[in-house]
Amino acid sequence: MQDNLEFPVLTARLPRGWNFRGAAYCPVGPYTSAHLIYFRDGAPSMTVSVFSLPPGVWPGDHLPNCAQMAGGDHAVAGVLTRKGFYCVVGSANPPVPLSEVRSLLDDIWPQLADHDDADAPGRVTVAGR
């Protein structure tokens, strides 16, 4: 995916019993994103989406689009680096709590391929319903 999109894609192993379900290219506003989906052990309807968007994306414009792509207005936490914008979106009924979405992002964003400690992230959080 990274080769096709021409920016780093966040592909990570999620902690605490989350399992990879699949990946696709998805439109987010005018951009094409890498969209990875994970489900929780014992709760296949509880999912988390991880979106990777190109550098230069203003996250405030695209966080609602990421939530919509994941199936509605859900908890979203994102990180903006020089290499791209990356966000985690929680989906379920009841929804994945914002605190868990933030924690997942904190756990996985350092796993970004070609991660550079000099890339101080700008964090963005949007609480869903």
C-alpha positions as CSV (number, residue, x, y, z in Angstrom):
1,M,0.0,0.0,0.0
2,Q,2.8,2.4,0.9
3,D,4.4,2.0,-2.5
4,N,1.1,2.8,-4.3
5,L,0.2,5.7,-2.1
6,E,3.7,7.2,-2.0
7,F,3.6,8.0,1.7
8,P,4.3,5.9,4.8
9,V,1.4,3.7,5.9
10,L,0.9,2.9,9.6
11,T,0.7,-0.9,9.7
12,A,0.9,-2.0,13.3
13,R,0.1,-4.9,15.6
14,L,-2.5,-3.6,18.0
15,P,-2.2,-4.6,21.7
16,R,-4.7,-6.1,24.1
17,G,-6.4,-8.7,22.0
18,W,-7.1,-6.7,18.8
19,N,-6.8,-8.8,15.6
20,F,-6.2,-7.7,12.0
21,R,-9.3,-8.1,9.8
22,G,-8.3,-6.5,6.5
23,A,-7.1,-3.4,4.6
24,A,-8.4,-1.3,1.7
25,Y,-7.8,1.9,-0.1
26,C,-10.6,4.3,0.9
27,P,-11.5,7.9,-0.1
28,V,-11.3,10.4,2.7
29,G,-12.3,13.8,1.3
30,P,-10.3,14.3,-1.8
31,Y,-7.5,11.9,-0.7
32,T,-7.0,8.2,-0.9
33,S,-6.1,6.6,2.4
34,A,-4.9,3.3,3.6
35,H,-7.7,1.9,5.9
36,L,-6.8,-1.0,8.1
37,I,-9.5,-2.7,10.2
38,Y,-9.0,-4.7,13.5
39,F,-11.5,-6.5,15.7
40,R,-11.4,-7.4,19.3
41,D,-11.2,-11.0,20.6
42,G,-14.6,-12.2,21.6
43,A,-16.4,-9.1,20.2
44,P,-16.2,-9.2,16.4
45,S,-18.6,-6.3,16.1
46,M,-16.2,-4.1,18.1
47,T,-13.7,-2.7,15.5
48,V,-11.0,-0.1,15.3
49,S,-9.9,1.5,12.0
50,V,-6.5,2.9,11.4
51,F,-6.3,5.5,8.6
52,S,-3.1,6.8,6.9
53,L,-3.3,10.0,4.9
54,P,-0.7,11.9,3.0
55,P,1.4,14.7,4.4
56,G,-0.1,18.1,4.2
57,V,-3.5,17.0,5.1
58,W,-5.1,19.3,7.7
59,P,-6.6,16.8,10.2
60,G,-9.5,19.0,11.3
61,D,-10.9,18.7,7.8
62,H,-10.6,14.9,7.6
63,L,-11.3,13.5,11.1
64,P,-15.1,13.6,10.6
65,N,-14.5,11.8,7.2
66,C,-12.4,9.1,8.9
67,A,-15.2,8.6,11.4
68,Q,-17.8,8.4,8.6
69,M,-15.7,5.8,6.7
70,A,-15.5,3.7,9.8
71,G,-19.3,3.7,10.0
72,G,-20.4,6.8,11.8
73,D,-19.5,9.4,14.3
74,H,-17.1,7.6,16.7
75,A,-14.2,8.4,18.9
76,V,-11.2,9.5,16.8
77,A,-7.6,10.2,17.8
78,G,-5.0,11.3,15.3
79,V,-1.4,12.2,15.0
80,L,0.1,14.6,12.4
81,T,3.8,14.2,11.4
82,R,5.8,15.5,8.5
83,K,5.3,12.2,6.8
84,G,1.5,12.0,7.0
85,F,-1.7,12.1,9.1
86,Y,-2.6,8.9,11.0
87,C,-5.8,8.3,13.0
88,V,-7.5,5.6,15.0
89,V,-11.3,5.4,14.9
90,G,-13.3,3.3,17.3
91,S,-16.5,1.6,16.2
92,A,-19.0,-0.6,18.0
93,N,-22.3,-0.5,19.8
94,P,-21.6,0.5,22.5
95,P,-18.7,2.5,21.0
96,V,-15.0,2.0,21.8
97,P,-14.3,4.6,24.5
98,L,-12.2,7.6,23.5
99,S,-9.7,6.8,26.2
100,E,-9.0,3.4,24.6
101,V,-8.8,5.0,21.1
102,R,-6.2,7.5,22.4
103,S,-4.3,4.7,24.1
104,L,-4.2,2.6,21.0
105,L,-2.8,5.5,19.0
106,D,-0.1,6.1,21.6
107,D,0.8,2.4,21.4
108,I,1.0,2.1,17.7
109,W,2.2,5.4,16.1
110,P,5.9,4.8,17.0
111,Q,5.6,1.6,14.9
112,L,5.3,3.7,11.7
113,A,7.7,2.6,9.1
114,D,10.6,5.0,8.8
115,H,9.6,6.6,12.1
116,D,11.9,9.4,13.1
117,D,12.1,10.6,16.7
118,A,12.6,14.1,15.4
119,D,9.0,14.0,14.0
120,A,7.3,15.6,17.0
121,P,3.6,14.7,16.5
122,G,0.8,17.1,16.7
123,R,-2.1,15.3,18.4
124,V,-5.7,15.8,17.5
125,T,-8.6,14.2,19.2
126,V,-12.3,14.3,18.4
127,A,-14.8,12.7,20.7
128,G,-17.6,11.0,19.0
129,R,-21.1,10.2,20.2
